[in-house]
Amino acid sequence: MLLDRRCRFLSRDEALHRIRADYLELPGLRLTAPQAARLWGLALETASDLLEELVARKFLVRLDEQYCLR
């Protein structure tokens, strides 16, 4: 379970779903890991891990420090 900054517990799958939904809703979205952490209210390490997992699943691509849709 992950704790977001709004003191709400999320499963890893819920957090991944939230991130995927936001990227699909905003196709031009490009974020660094620190920006993603602030946006979704997660710890920096957690946000970075989730973004890298989405890169591994071929949903996102990493361009320098930014993550965007593949």
Buried (B, 14 or more C-beta within 10 A) or exposed (E): EBEBEEEEEBEEEBBBEBBBEBBEEEEEBBBBBEBBBEBBBBEEEBBBBBBBBBBEEEBBEBEEEBBBBE
